[in-house]
């Protein structure tokens, strides 16, 4: 529940972002810093881009589950991302016994 994240005058944007990622079941985004942070925190990632090996192996030191869609031209149809996200979430529901 993100409402349980304690905020005060010393809260930082990166601190809030990290807490939100830790409470998430999946982070979706193109290869960038947020998916990399998610990999370090152990939150599953769905990402796309042109550096699959870096983002699935080299930067994934915790072996966090990651689905990488290769998109060398950054012209990925958003429907592809949505369909893959739905598949991942459906698989998670099955694993948790919520079909």
C-alpha positions as CSV (number, residue, x, y, z in Angstrom):
1,X,0.0,0.0,0.0
2,X,1.7,3.2,-1.2
3,X,-0.3,5.2,1.3
4,X,2.0,3.7,4.0
5,X,5.1,5.4,2.6
6,X,6.1,7.9,5.3
7,X,6.7,11.4,3.8
8,X,8.2,14.3,5.7
9,X,10.3,17.4,5.0
10,X,13.3,15.3,4.4
11,X,11.7,13.0,1.8
12,X,13.5,13.1,-1.6
13,X,12.2,12.3,-5.0
14,X,14.6,9.4,-5.4
15,X,13.7,8.1,-2.0
16,X,10.0,8.2,-2.8
17,X,10.7,6.5,-6.2
18,X,12.7,3.7,-4.6
19,X,9.9,3.1,-2.1
20,X,7.3,3.0,-4.9
21,X,9.4,0.5,-6.9
22,X,10.0,-1.7,-3.8
23,X,6.2,-1.9,-3.3
24,X,5.5,-2.6,-7.0
25,X,5.1,-6.0,-8.7
26,X,6.3,-4.8,-12.1
27,X,8.1,-1.8,-13.5
28,X,7.5,-1.0,-17.2
29,X,9.8,1.3,-19.2
30,X,12.4,1.7,-21.9
31,X,16.0,1.0,-21.0
32,X,16.9,3.8,-18.6
33,X,17.7,4.4,-14.9
34,X,14.3,3.4,-13.5
35,X,14.4,-0.2,-14.8
36,X,18.0,-0.4,-13.7
37,X,17.1,0.7,-10.2
38,X,14.2,-1.8,-10.2
39,X,16.6,-4.6,-11.1
40,X,18.8,-3.7,-8.1
41,X,15.8,-3.6,-5.8
42,X,14.5,-7.0,-7.1
43,X,11.3,-5.8,-8.7
44,X,10.5,-7.5,-12.0
45,X,11.0,-5.4,-15.1
46,X,9.5,-5.2,-18.6
47,X,11.6,-3.0,-20.7
48,X,12.6,-2.4,-24.3
49,X,15.6,-0.9,-26.2
50,X,18.7,-1.8,-28.0
51,X,21.0,-3.0,-25.2
52,X,19.5,-6.4,-24.2
53,X,22.7,-7.9,-22.8
54,X,23.5,-4.9,-20.6
55,X,20.0,-4.7,-19.2
56,X,19.3,-8.4,-18.7
57,X,22.8,-9.6,-17.6
58,X,25.4,-6.9,-16.9
59,X,23.2,-4.6,-14.9
60,X,21.0,-7.4,-13.4
61,X,23.4,-8.4,-10.6
62,X,20.5,-9.8,-8.5
63,X,19.1,-11.9,-11.4
64,X,15.8,-10.1,-11.1
65,X,13.2,-11.4,-13.5
66,X,13.3,-9.2,-16.6
67,X,11.5,-9.3,-20.0
68,X,13.3,-7.4,-22.6
69,X,11.8,-6.5,-26.0
70,X,14.5,-5.7,-28.5
71,X,13.7,-2.4,-30.3
72,X,16.7,-1.2,-32.2
73,X,14.9,1.8,-33.7
74,X,12.8,2.8,-30.7
75,X,9.7,2.4,-32.8
76,X,7.9,-0.2,-30.7
77,X,4.2,-0.4,-31.0
78,X,2.7,0.4,-27.6
79,X,0.3,-2.5,-28.0
80,X,3.2,-4.9,-27.9
81,X,4.2,-3.5,-24.5
82,X,0.6,-3.7,-23.2
83,X,0.2,-7.3,-24.4
84,X,3.5,-8.4,-22.8
85,X,2.6,-6.6,-19.6
86,X,-0.8,-8.4,-19.5
87,X,0.9,-11.7,-20.1
88,X,3.4,-11.1,-17.2
89,X,0.6,-10.1,-14.8
90,X,-1.6,-13.0,-15.8
91,X,1.4,-15.4,-15.1
92,X,1.8,-13.7,-11.7
93,X,-1.8,-14.3,-10.9
94,X,-1.6,-18.0,-11.8
95,X,1.5,-18.4,-9.6
96,X,-0.3,-16.7,-6.7
97,X,-3.4,-18.9,-7.3
98,X,-5.6,-16.0,-8.4
99,X,-7.1,-17.0,-11.7
